[in-house]
């Protein structure tokens, strides 16, 4: 059986690696930077909520901080597309990395309510730049043959690096707390860990500085950044591409930013256990992202999105409502893998369905949609958690995800079949 599987997988693996070898030098440099910053973000995601709680604040504040970040990204999504076009992708990515390291460092060194709000607003700027610059950069630095693989490999590599960061994040406060002579769950230990990651983030600047500018061909430059004009010219296309993502972003904001708090409060787990859990979850997601392209080649991009996200729904329910930690953990891994392996595939699908000169515009609108959904739901979720626990956030999120998946099918499969029949 093993020999049979090996023979079956051999052509697929050969094809996969042949596509990876086609990555351009710019793409490879970007991947190195993503690896470095991914490790830092893995630690940050495990520890930041605990850092805020260790200072005496509650989950309601966490929700407001997340909303601050997302709301900033929301209001800057459209102008940021114009600015990224002016700066160039390279300068935008460099600025993003500097601001990311600075925002984490300031919160670690000068923790206060004003600092948290200000730096989460700065974090929103970072998110906005990333959302607008990344997809067009990958499109410009890839050919049609390897493009889907680059998008997925980029996301998979980032998840792999976050795996390392998650694991380190579970133990780093203990290591640094012992050096400082303070408790691992103290604000001093958490702050030192975050400061160390701010420094690690800056190492991601080196490969970005080495990026070569892309020489655009005649006709590549559009009439400028005009999202309103583009939206009025293509309302149906944008509605189909963006509305299901809006529903998913609202649902994601209800529970994903609070998963470390969920496992601590609902299942009573320690930082080390949660860090390890997040690490293996990131690795599982990374594996899913890496295997997605050959599956999308066979099934079709949108078909993969619908199937994987649809299968994730029952596991989301098990994650939120299972009475046993073991069941909730297993569901967490499966849901992460299924739900997220389709994200870069859908990104590619969106970019391929718009003109080359409109990609910055559409990337900005995608960022706007995602930020709009997550700008308000964390605040609502924080309040619901304080009042009723995690049950309502999970129930609402499951409903929204289900509607979005049905809309994907209706917009891109059912309507297409109907037109074919006509």
Order of alpha helices (4+ residues) and beta strands (2+ residues): alpha-alpha-alpha-alpha-alpha-alpha-alpha-alpha-alpha-alpha-alpha-alpha-alpha-alpha-alpha-alpha-alpha-alpha
